[in-house]
Amino acid sequence: MNRGKLAHMVVAASLTLGVGAVLVGCGDENATRTDVVCPPTSAQPVVDPALLAFLSKAKAVHHRADVAEDDGKPAEALKVLEGLVNGPRPKGEPPSPEVREVLADTLSRTASLRSELNDYDAAKRDLERGLKLLPERNLFRGRLMEVTGVVEQRRHQALTEAGDDEGAAAAKERAIEAFNEAVAIQDEVITRTLEP
């Protein structure tokens, strides 16, 4: 499966989960949301239009990046995705979990694209930015660690071909560490879903 399409599937899942997360029952005195206005009756769900617009935009951006990748234009796909991670987003600091997850997942895709273009340092910066967004050990942090491994694996290949055996060995070690961390995180996620 195309790496971009996999990332798009994850963003689509975020969109689905995000829609569920922003539906709030207004009659709950324990509710902590202050960024939505409740209608006169609590029978209707409240939706944060800015969040829904952002999630919909993210889905469209990833579709557009898919088209560019299918046309063999990774630099164009990268530019489209950069518009999402550097563009407007719903208010809130820190950003809502849905926004942070979409941004982090998009940064994992930009990092992968950058490494395909042999820009390993820029890929690493994207991954570090994504990891800062997600300190919690969840599916999206695991994905960032997986892509970290892929970037270092590609760096290892490039350094090997350039005859830099020491640098290649270090990149290989970083790739293995990142893959191991990705597996550990995803195992935790799976185990949490199995708990009663």
C-alpha positions in Angstrom: 0.0 0.0 0.0 1.2 3.5 -0.8 2.6 5.2 2.3 0.6 8.4 1.5 -2.6 6.4 1.3 -1.8 4.8 4.7 -1.3 8.2 6.2 -4.6 9.4 4.6 -6.4 6.4 6.1 -5.1 7.4 9.5 -6.3 11.0 9.0 -9.7 9.7 7.8 -9.9 7.7 11.1 -9.0 10.9 13.0 -11.8 12.7 11.2 -14.3 10.1 12.2 -13.1 10.0 15.8 -12.9 13.8 15.9 -16.5 14.2 14.9 -17.5 11.9 17.7 -15.3 13.8 20.1 -16.8 17.2 19.4 -20.4 16.2 19.9 -21.1 17.4 23.4 -24.3 17.0 25.5 -25.1 20.5 26.7 -27.0 19.7 29.9 -23.9 18.2 31.6 -22.8 20.4 34.5 -19.5 18.5 34.6 -18.7 19.5 31.0 -15.4 21.4 30.6 -15.8 22.6 27.0 -16.0 26.4 26.9 -15.4 26.8 23.1 -18.9 25.9 22.0 -22.3 27.5 22.5 -25.2 25.2 23.5 -28.5 25.5 21.8 -31.6 26.2 23.9 -32.4 22.5 24.1 -29.9 19.8 25.2 -31.5 17.3 22.9 -29.3 18.6 20.0 -25.6 17.8 19.8 -23.2 20.7 19.7 -20.5 20.7 17.0 -17.4 22.8 16.9 -17.5 24.1 13.3 -13.9 25.2 13.3 -12.7 21.8 14.3 -14.9 20.0 11.8 -13.7 22.4 9.1 -10.1 21.7 10.0 -10.7 17.9 10.0 -12.4 18.1 6.6 -9.6 20.3 5.2 -7.1 17.8 6.4 -8.9 15.0 4.6 -9.0 17.1 1.4 -5.3 18.0 1.7 -4.3 14.4 2.1 -6.4 13.5 -1.0 -4.6 16.2 -2.9 -1.2 15.0 -1.8 -2.2 11.5 -2.9 -2.9 12.8 -6.4 0.5 14.5 -6.5 2.3 11.3 -5.3 0.3 9.2 -7.8 1.7 11.6 -10.5 5.2 11.1 -9.2 5.5 14.6 -7.8 6.6 14.1 -4.1 7.8 17.8 -3.8 4.3 19.0 -4.8 2.7 16.6 -2.3 5.0 18.0 0.3 4.0 21.6 -0.5 0.3 20.7 -0.2 0.8 19.0 3.2 2.9 21.9 4.5 -0.1 24.2 3.9 -2.0 22.1 6.4 0.7 21.9 9.2 1.6 25.6 8.8 -1.9 27.0 8.1 -4.8 28.1 10.2 -6.2 25.8 12.8 -8.9 26.0 15.5 -8.1 28.1 18.5 -6.8 26.6 21.7 -3.5 26.2 23.4 -2.5 23.5 23.6 -4.5 22.4 20.5 -7.3 19.9 21.0 -6.3 16.2 20.8 -7.9 15.9 17.4 -5.9 18.8 16.0 -2.7 17.6 17.5 -3.2 14.1 16.1 -3.9 15.3 12.6 -0.9 17.6 12.6 1.4 14.9 14.0 0.2 12.4 11.5 0.6 14.9 8.7 4.1 15.7 9.9 4.9 12.0 9.8 3.9 12.0 6.1 6.0 15.1 5.3 9.0 13.6 7.1 8.6 10.5 4.9 8.4 12.5 1.8 11.4 14.6 2.8 13.5 11.5 3.3 12.4 10.2 -0.1 13.9 13.5 -1.4 17.1 12.8 0.7 16.4 15.7 3.0 17.0 13.7 6.2 17.6 16.7 8.6 14.4 18.4 7.6 12.6 15.1 8.0 14.0 14.8 11.5 12.8 18.3 12.3 9.2 17.4 11.2 9.3 14.3 13.4 10.6 16.2 16.4 7.8 18.8 15.9 5.2 15.9 15.7 6.6 14.3 18.8 6.3 17.6 20.8 2.7 17.7 19.9 2.1 14.2 21.3 3.8 13.5 24.6 1.3 10.7 25.3 2.0 7.2 24.1 -0.7 6.7 21.6 -1.2 5.4 18.0 0.0 8.6 16.5 3.2 8.8 18.5 3.8 5.2 17.6 3.4 6.2 13.9 5.9 9.0 14.3 8.4 6.6 15.8 7.8 4.2 12.9 8.5 6.9 10.4 11.6 8.0 12.4 12.9 4.4 11.8 12.1 4.7 8.1 13.9 8.0 7.8 17.0 6.6 9.5 16.8 3.5 7.4 16.9 5.6 4.3 19.7 7.7 5.7 21.6 4.5 6.4 21.2 3.5 2.8 22.4 6.8 1.5 25.4 6.9 3.8 26.3 3.4 2.9 26.3 4.3 -0.8 28.4 7.3 0.0 31.0 5.2 1.7 30.4 6.6 5.2 30.4 3.4 7.1 30.5 5.0 10.6 27.6 7.4 9.8 25.7 4.5 8.2 26.1 2.3 11.3 24.9 5.1 13.6 21.8 5.7 11.3 21.1 1.9 11.3 21.2 1.9 15.1 18.8 4.8 15.3 16.5 3.1 12.9 16.4 -0.1 15.0 15.8 1.9 18.2 13.0 3.9 16.6 11.3 0.7 15.2 11.6 -0.9 18.7 10.0 2.1 20.3 7.2 2.1 17.7 6.4 -1.5 18.4 6.5 -0.9 22.2 4.1 2.0 21.9 1.7 0.2 19.6 1.8 -2.9 21.9 0.7 -0.6 24.8 -2.1 0.8 22.7 -3.3 -2.7 21.8 -3.0 -3.9 25.4 -5.0 -0.9 26.7 -7.9 -1.8 24.3 -7.9 -5.3 25.7 -8.3 -4.1 29.3 -11.8 -4.4 30.8 
